[in-house]
């Protein structure tokens, strides 16, 4: 699993951080998503998938 984040689409809602704080963070400059673990371990898969689903702007995807 690899996380892709489009910071041009991100609106800085922070749902990803609330869902998986050990995988995502927000930029201090503009609040956009920062992926801390681009290839998260298997035990984080459920939280990452939830974060992708709840992202209001659709800035997150998994490949």
PDB file of N, CA, C and O in Angstrom, chain B, residues numbered from 101:
ATOM      1  N   UNK B 101       0.841  -1.180   0.000  1.00  0.00           N
ATOM      2  CA  UNK B 101       0.000   0.000   0.000  1.00  0.00           C
ATOM      3  C   UNK B 101       0.883   1.240   0.000  1.00  0.00           C
ATOM      4  O   UNK B 101       1.843   1.346   0.764  1.00  0.00           O
ATOM      5  N   UNK B 102       0.535   2.165  -0.873  1.00  0.00           N
ATOM      6  CA  UNK B 102       1.246   3.446  -0.931  1.00  0.00           C
ATOM      7  C   UNK B 102       0.208   4.570  -0.944  1.00  0.00           C
ATOM      8  O   UNK B 102      -0.763   4.525  -1.700  1.00  0.00           O
ATOM      9  N   UNK B 103       0.423   5.562  -0.110  1.00  0.00           N
ATOM     10  CA  UNK B 103      -0.494   6.695  -0.006  1.00  0.00           C
ATOM     11  C   UNK B 103      -0.031   7.797  -0.953  1.00  0.00           C
ATOM     12  O   UNK B 103       1.150   8.140  -1.015  1.00  0.00           O
ATOM     13  N   UNK B 104      -0.997   8.338  -1.684  1.00  0.00           N
ATOM     14  CA  UNK B 104      -0.736   9.505  -2.524  1.00  0.00           C
ATOM     15  C   UNK B 104      -1.586  10.653  -1.992  1.00  0.00           C
ATOM     16  O   UNK B 104      -2.763  10.471  -1.682  1.00  0.00           O
ATOM     17  N   UNK B 105      -0.986  11.832  -1.888  1.00  0.00           N
ATOM     18  CA  UNK B 105      -1.702  13.009  -1.419  1.00  0.00           C
ATOM     19  C   UNK B 105      -1.498  14.145  -2.400  1.00  0.00           C
ATOM     20  O   UNK B 105      -0.367  14.461  -2.768  1.00  0.00           O
ATOM     21  N   UNK B 106      -2.583  14.753  -2.819  1.00  0.00           N
ATOM     22  CA  UNK B 106      -2.535  15.885  -3.737  1.00  0.00           C
ATOM     23  C   UNK B 106      -2.751  17.159  -2.918  1.00  0.00           C
ATOM     24  O   UNK B 106      -3.881  17.505  -2.575  1.00  0.00           O
ATOM     25  N   UNK B 107      -1.669  17.841  -2.615  1.00  0.00           N
ATOM     26  CA  UNK B 107      -1.763  19.038  -1.776  1.00  0.00           C
ATOM     27  C   UNK B 107      -2.438  20.202  -2.509  1.00  0.00           C
ATOM     28  O   UNK B 107      -2.879  21.158  -1.870  1.00  0.00           O
ATOM     29  N   UNK B 108      -2.521  20.133  -3.832  1.00  0.00           N
ATOM     30  CA  UNK B 108      -3.234  21.173  -4.575  1.00  0.00           C
ATOM     31  C   UNK B 108      -4.749  21.037  -4.393  1.00  0.00           C
ATOM     32  O   UNK B 108      -5.484  22.016  -4.519  1.00  0.00           O
ATOM     33  N   UNK B 109      -5.201  19.837  -4.099  1.00  0.00           N
ATOM     34  CA  UNK B 109      -6.628  19.572  -3.907  1.00  0.00           C
ATOM     35  C   UNK B 109      -7.013  19.675  -2.426  1.00  0.00           C
ATOM     36  O   UNK B 109      -8.157  19.998  -2.105  1.00  0.00           O
ATOM     37  N   UNK B 110      -6.083  19.407  -1.544  1.00  0.00           N
ATOM     38  CA  UNK B 110      -6.333  19.391  -0.094  1.00  0.00           C
ATOM     39  C   UNK B 110      -6.868  20.751   0.377  1.00  0.00           C
ATOM     40  O   UNK B 110      -6.353  21.802  -0.003  1.00  0.00           O
ATOM     41  N   UNK B 111      -7.924  20.700   1.220  1.00  0.00           N
ATOM     42  CA  UNK B 111      -8.498  21.925   1.777  1.00  0.00           C
ATOM     43  C   UNK B 111      -8.131  22.125   3.247  1.00  0.00           C
ATOM     44  O   UNK B 111      -8.579  23.082   3.879  1.00  0.00           O
ATOM     45  N   UNK B 112      -7.315  21.220   3.786  1.00  0.00           N
ATOM     46  CA  UNK B 112      -6.840  21.365   5.157  1.00  0.00           C
ATOM     47  C   UNK B 112      -7.875  21.083   6.229  1.00  0.00           C
ATOM     48  O   UNK B 112      -7.797  21.637   7.326  1.00  0.00           O
ATOM     49  N   UNK B 113      -8.845  20.227   5.928  1.00  0.00           N
ATOM     50  CA  UNK B 113      -9.890  19.903   6.901  1.00  0.00           C
ATOM     51  C   UNK B 113      -9.348  19.121   8.093  1.00  0.00           C
ATOM     52  O   UNK B 113      -9.887  19.222   9.195  1.00  0.00           O
ATOM     53  N   UNK B 114      -8.299  18.351   7.886  1.00  0.00           N
ATOM     54  CA  UNK B 114      -7.671  17.613   8.980  1.00  0.00           C
ATOM     55  C   UNK B 114      -8.321  16.295   9.348  1.00  0.00           C
ATOM     56  O   UNK B 114      -7.969  15.699  10.366  1.00  0.00           O
ATOM     57  N   UNK B 115      -9.259  15.827   8.546  1.00  0.00           N
ATOM     58  CA  UNK B 115      -9.910  14.548   8.850  1.00  0.00           C
ATOM     59  C   UNK B 115      -8.920  13.392   8.823  1.00  0.00           C
ATOM     60  O   UNK B 115      -9.060  12.433   9.582  1.00  0.00           O
ATOM     61  N   UNK B 116      -7.925  13.478   7.956  1.00  0.00           N
ATOM     62  CA  UNK B 116      -6.914  12.420   7.878  1.00  0.00           C
ATOM     63  C   UNK B 116      -6.134  12.330   9.190  1.00  0.00           C
ATOM     64  O   UNK B 116      -5.865  11.237   9.687  1.00  0.00           O
ATOM     65  N   UNK B 117      -5.782  13.465   9.733  1.00  0.00           N
ATOM     66  CA  UNK B 117      -5.026  13.493  10.987  1.00  0.00           C
ATOM     67  C   UNK B 117      -5.876  12.960  12.130  1.00  0.00           C
ATOM     68  O   UNK B 117      -5.387  12.213  12.977  1.00  0.00           O
ATOM     69  N   UNK B 118      -7.138  13.339  12.153  1.00  0.00           N
ATOM     70  CA  UNK B 118      -8.032  12.841  13.205  1.00  0.00           C
ATOM     71  C   UNK B 118      -8.243  11.336  13.101  1.00  0.00           C
ATOM     72  O   UNK B 118      -8.472  10.671  14.112  1.00  0.00           O
ATOM     73  N   UNK B 119      -8.167  10.802  11.903  1.00  0.00           N
ATOM     74  CA  UNK B 119      -8.396   9.377  11.672  1.00  0.00           C
ATOM     75  C   UNK B 119      -7.135   8.536  11.863  1.00  0.00           C
ATOM     76  O   UNK B 119      -7.204   7.417  12.370  1.00  0.00           O
ATOM     77  N   UNK B 120      -5.991   9.070  11.459  1.00  0.00           N
ATOM     78  CA  UNK B 120      -4.730   8.310  11.531  1.00  0.00           C
ATOM     79  C   UNK B 120      -3.567   9.271  11.794  1.00  0.00           C
ATOM     80  O   UNK B 120      -2.768   9.553  10.900  1.00  0.00           O
ATOM     81  N   UNK B 121      -3.484   9.762  13.018  1.00  0.00           N
ATOM     82  CA  UNK B 121      -2.483  10.777  13.384  1.00  0.00           C
ATOM     83  C   UNK B 121      -1.050  10.284  13.281  1.00  0.00           C
ATOM     84  O   UNK B 121      -0.130  11.093  13.162  1.00  0.00           O
ATOM     85  N   UNK B 122      -0.845   8.990  13.324  1.00  0.00           N
ATOM     86  CA  UNK B 122       0.515   8.472  13.203  1.00  0.00           C
ATOM     87  C   UNK B 122       0.949   8.310  11.752  1.00  0.00           C
ATOM     88  O   UNK B 122       2.106   7.989  11.481  1.00  0.00           O
ATOM     89  N   UNK B 123       0.021   8.532  10.816  1.00  0.00           N
ATOM     90  CA  UNK B 123       0.319   8.410   9.391  1.00  0.00           C
ATOM     91  C   UNK B 123       0.281   9.777   8.703  1.00  0.00           C
ATOM     92  O   UNK B 123       1.039  10.028   7.766  1.00  0.00           O
ATOM     93  N   UNK B 124      -0.608  10.662   9.177  1.00  0.00           N
ATOM     94  CA  UNK B 124      -0.797  11.972   8.548  1.00  0.00           C
ATOM     95  C   UNK B 124      -0.539  13.107   9.531  1.00  0.00           C
ATOM     96  O   UNK B 124      -0.678  12.949  10.744  1.00  0.00           O
ATOM     97  N   UNK B 125      -0.165  14.239   8.983  1.00  0.00           N
ATOM     98  CA  UNK B 125      -0.029  15.478   9.741  1.00  0.00           C
ATOM     99  C   UNK B 125      -0.488  16.598   8.809  1.00  0.00           C
ATOM    100  O   UNK B 125      -0.856  16.363   7.658  1.00  0.00           O
ATOM    101  N   UNK B 126      -0.455  17.823   9.339  1.00  0.00           N
ATOM    102  CA  UNK B 126      -0.807  18.975   8.524  1.00  0.00           C
ATOM    103  C   UNK B 126       0.347  19.961   8.519  1.00  0.00           C
ATOM    104  O   UNK B 126       1.036  20.139   9.524  1.00  0.00           O
ATOM    105  N   UNK B 127       0.546  20.594   7.380  1.00  0.00           N
ATOM    106  CA  UNK B 127       1.586  21.599   7.226  1.00  0.00           C
ATOM    107  C   UNK B 127       1.290  22.788   8.134  1.00  0.00           C
ATOM    108  O   UNK B 127       0.153  23.254   8.208  1.00  0.00           O
ATOM    109  N   UNK B 128       2.307  23.268   8.816  1.00  0.00           N
ATOM    110  CA  UNK B 128       2.141  24.452   9.651  1.00  0.00           C
ATOM    111  C   UNK B 128       1.934  25.701   8.806  1.00  0.00           C
ATOM    112  O   UNK B 128       1.345  26.676   9.272  1.00  0.00           O
ATOM    113  N   UNK B 129       2.411  25.677   7.576  1.00  0.00           N
ATOM    114  CA  UNK B 129       2.301  26.838   6.696  1.00  0.00           C
ATOM    115  C   UNK B 129       0.888  27.067   6.169  1.00  0.00           C
ATOM    116  O   UNK B 129       0.357  28.175   6.252  1.00  0.00           O
ATOM    117  N   UNK B 130       0.280  26.002   5.621  1.00  0.00           N
ATOM    118  CA  UNK B 130      -1.027  26.192   5.002  1.00  0.00           C
ATOM    119  C   UNK B 130      -2.079  25.160   5.409  1.00  0.00           C
ATOM    120  O   UNK B 130      -3.204  25.200   4.911  1.00  0.00           O
ATOM    121  N   UNK B 131      -1.731  24.243   6.299  1.00  0.00           N
ATOM    122  CA  UNK B 131      -2.691  23.265   6.798  1.00  0.00           C
ATOM    123  C   UNK B 131      -2.940  22.083   5.896  1.00  0.00           C
ATOM    124  O   UNK B 131      -3.766  21.228   6.217  1.00  0.00           O
ATOM    125  N   UNK B 132      -2.246  22.009   4.767  1.00  0.00           N
ATOM    126  CA  UNK B 132      -2.468  20.881   3.861  1.00  0.00           C
ATOM    127  C   UNK B 132      -1.834  19.610   4.416  1.00  0.00           C
ATOM    128  O   UNK B 132      -0.978  19.651   5.300  1.00  0.00           O
ATOM    129  N   UNK B 133      -2.272  18.506   3.881  1.00  0.00           N
ATOM    130  CA  UNK B 133      -1.843  17.189   4.352  1.00  0.00           C
ATOM    131  C   UNK B 133      -0.342  16.973   4.161  1.00  0.00           C
ATOM    132  O   UNK B 133       0.249  17.382   3.161  1.00  0.00           O
ATOM    133  N   UNK B 134       0.245  16.319   5.151  1.00  0.00           N
ATOM    134  CA  UNK B 134       1.618  15.838   5.091  1.00  0.00           C
ATOM    135  C   UNK B 134       1.549  14.348   5.399  1.00  0.00           C
ATOM    136  O   UNK B 134       1.026  13.952   6.441  1.00  0.00           O
ATOM    137  N   UNK B 135       2.069  13.531   4.509  1.00  0.00           N
ATOM    138  CA  UNK B 135       2.063  12.082   4.715  1.00  0.00           C
ATOM    139  C   UNK B 135       3.346  11.708   5.450  1.00  0.00           C
ATOM    140  O   UNK B 135       4.445  11.851   4.915  1.00  0.00           O
ATOM    141  N   UNK B 136       3.192  11.233   6.671  1.00  0.00           N
ATOM    142  CA  UNK B 136       4.347  10.849   7.482  1.00  0.00           C
ATOM    143  C   UNK B 136       4.875   9.469   7.106  1.00  0.00           C
ATOM    144  O   UNK B 136       6.079   9.221   7.161  1.00  0.00           O
ATOM    145  N   UNK B 137       3.974   8.581   6.726  1.00  0.00           N
ATOM    146  CA  UNK B 137       4.338   7.210   6.346  1.00  0.00           C
ATOM    147  C   UNK B 137       3.750   6.900   4.971  1.00  0.00           C
ATOM    148  O   UNK B 137       2.649   6.356   4.891  1.00  0.00           O
ATOM    149  N   UNK B 138       4.454   7.230   3.890  1.00  0.00           N
ATOM    150  CA  UNK B 138       3.915   6.984   2.540  1.00  0.00           C
ATOM    151  C   UNK B 138       3.599   5.519   2.264  1.00  0.00           C
ATOM    152  O   UNK B 138       2.707   5.210   1.474  1.00  0.00           O
ATOM    153  N   UNK B 139       4.332   4.617   2.916  1.00  0.00           N
ATOM    154  CA  UNK B 139       4.071   3.187   2.788  1.00  0.00           C
ATOM    155  C   UNK B 139       3.855   2.627   4.192  1.00  0.00           C
ATOM    156  O   UNK B 139       4.757   2.011   4.761  1.00  0.00           O
ATOM    157  N   UNK B 140       2.659   2.838   4.753  1.00  0.00           N
ATOM    158  CA  UNK B 140       2.405   2.442   6.139  1.00  0.00           C
ATOM    159  C   UNK B 140       2.407   0.925   6.325  1.00  0.00           C
ATOM    160  O   UNK B 140       2.133   0.179   5.385  1.00  0.00           O
ATOM    161  N   UNK B 141       2.715   0.479   7.530  1.00  0.00           N
ATOM    162  CA  UNK B 141       2.695  -0.954   7.811  1.00  0.00           C
ATOM    163  C   UNK B 141       1.263  -1.496   7.739  1.00  0.00           C
ATOM    164  O   UNK B 141       0.293  -0.742   7.810  1.00  0.00           O
ATOM    165  N   UNK B 142       1.158  -2.792   7.599  1.00  0.00           N
ATOM    166  CA  UNK B 142      -0.143  -3.453   7.426  1.00  0.00           C
ATOM    167  C   UNK B 142      -1.114  -3.160   8.564  1.00  0.00           C
ATOM    168  O   UNK B 142      -2.323  -3.101   8.340  1.00  0.00           O
ATOM    169  N   UNK B 143      -0.610  -2.979   9.766  1.00  0.00           N
ATOM    170  CA  UNK B 143      -1.519  -2.741  10.898  1.00  0.00           C
ATOM    171  C   UNK B 143      -2.180  -1.361  10.845  1.00  0.00           C
ATOM    172  O   UNK B 143      -3.089  -1.091  11.629  1.00  0.00           O
ATOM    173  N   UNK B 144      -1.749  -0.493   9.949  1.00  0.00           N
ATOM    174  CA  UNK B 144      -2.335   0.845   9.785  1.00  0.00           C
ATOM    175  C   UNK B 144      -3.311   0.895   8.610  1.00  0.00           C
ATOM    176  O   UNK B 144      -3.943   1.926   8.376  1.00  0.00           O
ATOM    177  N   UNK B 145      -3.438  -0.198   7.878  1.00  0.00           N
ATOM    178  CA  UNK B 145      -4.220  -0.201   6.648  1.00  0.00           C
ATOM    179  C   UNK B 145      -5.671   0.231   6.872  1.00  0.00           C
ATOM    180  O   UNK B 145      -6.197   1.028   6.095  1.00  0.00           O
ATOM    181  N   UNK B 146      -6.310  -0.265   7.891  1.00  0.00           N
ATOM    182  CA  UNK B 146      -7.702   0.088   8.140  1.00  0.00           C
ATOM    183  C   UNK B 146      -7.878   1.576   8.390  1.00  0.00           C
ATOM    184  O   UNK B 146      -8.787   2.192   7.833  1.00  0.00           O
ATOM    185  N   UNK B 147      -7.027   2.158   9.214  1.00  0.00           N
ATOM    186  CA  UNK B 147      -7.109   3.587   9.518  1.00  0.00           C
ATOM    187  C   UNK B 147      -6.816   4.425   8.280  1.00  0.00           C
ATOM    188  O   UNK B 147      -7.457   5.453   8.061  1.00  0.00           O
ATOM    189  N   UNK B 148      -5.857   3.998   7.475  1.00  0.00           N
ATOM    190  CA  UNK B 148      -5.519   4.736   6.253  1.00  0.00           C
ATOM    191  C   UNK B 148      -6.693   4.700   5.279  1.00  0.00           C
ATOM    192  O   UNK B 148      -7.035   5.723   4.686  1.00  0.00           O
ATOM    193  N   UNK B 149      -7.303   3.547   5.112  1.00  0.00           N
ATOM    194  CA  UNK B 149      -8.455   3.438   4.206  1.00  0.00           C
ATOM    195  C   UNK B 149      -9.610   4.321   4.689  1.00  0.00           C
ATOM    196  O   UNK B 149     -10.288   4.945   3.873  1.00  0.00           O
ATOM    197  N   UNK B 150      -9.839   4.381   5.991  1.00  0.00           N
ATOM    198  CA  UNK B 150     -10.879   5.259   6.541  1.00  0.00           C
ATOM    199  C   UNK B 150     -10.542   6.718   6.268  1.00  0.00           C
ATOM    200  O   UNK B 150     -11.417   7.502   5.901  1.00  0.00           O
ATOM    201  N   UNK B 151      -9.273   7.084   6.446  1.00  0.00           N
ATOM    202  CA  UNK B 151      -8.850   8.471   6.202  1.00  0.00           C
ATOM    203  C   UNK B 151      -9.089   8.864   4.748  1.00  0.00           C
ATOM    204  O   UNK B 151      -9.528   9.981   4.472  1.00  0.00           O
ATOM    205  N   UNK B 152      -8.806   7.960   3.825  1.00  0.00           N
ATOM    206  CA  UNK B 152      -9.035   8.238   2.406  1.00  0.00           C
ATOM    207  C   UNK B 152     -10.538   8.429   2.152  1.00  0.00           C
ATOM    208  O   UNK B 152     -10.934   9.322   1.402  1.00  0.00           O
ATOM    209  N   UNK B 153     -11.361   7.597   2.772  1.00  0.00           N
ATOM    210  CA  UNK B 153     -12.808   7.677   2.573  1.00  0.00           C
ATOM    211  C   UNK B 153     -13.400   8.967   3.139  1.00  0.00           C
ATOM    212  O   UNK B 153     -14.319   9.532   2.545  1.00  0.00           O
ATOM    213  N   UNK B 154     -12.889   9.441   4.277  1.00  0.00           N
ATOM    214  CA  UNK B 154     -13.497  10.613   4.917  1.00  0.00           C
ATOM    215  C   UNK B 154     -12.902  11.935   4.448  1.00  0.00           C
ATOM    216  O   UNK B 154     -13.375  12.998   4.850  1.00  0.00           O
ATOM    217  N   UNK B 155     -11.882  11.889   3.612  1.00  0.00           N
ATOM    218  CA  UNK B 155     -11.267  13.123   3.116  1.00  0.00           C
ATOM    219  C   UNK B 155     -12.297  13.895   2.289  1.00  0.00           C
ATOM    220  O   UNK B 155     -12.723  13.412   1.240  1.00  0.00           O
ATOM    221  N   UNK B 156     -12.707  15.093   2.743  1.00  0.00           N
ATOM    222  CA  UNK B 156     -13.778  15.810   2.050  1.00  0.00           C
ATOM    223  C   UNK B 156     -13.395  16.340   0.655  1.00  0.00           C
ATOM    224  O   UNK B 156     -14.271  16.576  -0.177  1.00  0.00           O
ATOM    225  N   UNK B 157     -12.123  16.521   0.407  1.00  0.00           N
ATOM    226  CA  UNK B 157     -11.700  17.071  -0.890  1.00  0.00           C
ATOM    227  C   UNK B 157     -11.265  15.982  -1.873  1.00  0.00           C
ATOM    228  O   UNK B 157     -11.090  16.261  -3.059  1.00  0.00           O
ATOM    229  N   UNK B 158     -11.089  14.757  -1.399  1.00  0.00           N
ATOM    230  CA  UNK B 158     -10.622  13.682  -2.268  1.00  0.00           C
ATOM    231  C   UNK B 158      -9.137  13.781  -2.587  1.00  0.00           C
ATOM    232  O   UNK B 158      -8.678  13.272  -3.610  1.00  0.00           O
ATOM    233  N   UNK B 159      -8.390  14.438  -1.708  1.00  0.00           N
ATOM    234  CA  UNK B 159      -6.956  14.645  -1.946  1.00  0.00           C
ATOM    235  C   UNK B 159      -6.120  13.394  -1.696  1.00  0.00           C
ATOM    236  O   UNK B 159      -4.963  13.337  -2.112  1.00  0.00           O
ATOM    237  N   UNK B 160      -6.675  12.404  -1.035  1.00  0.00           N
ATOM    238  CA  UNK B 160      -5.920  11.197  -0.691  1.00  0.00           C
ATOM    239  C   UNK B 160      -6.338  10.014  -1.557  1.00  0.00           C
ATOM    240  O   UNK B 160      -7.509   9.860  -1.903  1.00  0.00           O
ATOM    241  N   UNK B 161      -5.368   9.194  -1.895  1.00  0.00           N
ATOM    242  CA  UNK B 161      -5.645   7.951  -2.611  1.00  0.00           C
ATOM    243  C   UNK B 161      -4.631   6.896  -2.202  1.00  0.00           C
ATOM    244  O   UNK B 161      -3.592   7.199  -1.614  1.00  0.00           O
ATOM    245  N   UNK B 162      -4.954   5.664  -2.523  1.00  0.00           N
ATOM    246  CA  UNK B 162      -4.081   4.531  -2.199  1.00  0.00           C
ATOM    247  C   UNK B 162      -3.770   3.788  -3.494  1.00  0.00           C
ATOM    248  O   UNK B 162      -4.637   3.585  -4.345  1.00  0.00           O
ATOM    249  N   UNK B 163      -2.518   3.394  -3.614  1.00  0.00           N
ATOM    250  CA  UNK B 163      -2.157   2.564  -4.777  1.00  0.00           C
ATOM    251  C   UNK B 163      -1.462   1.325  -4.292  1.00  0.00           C
ATOM    252  O   UNK B 163      -1.069   0.482  -5.099  1.00  0.00           O
TER     253      UNK B 163
END
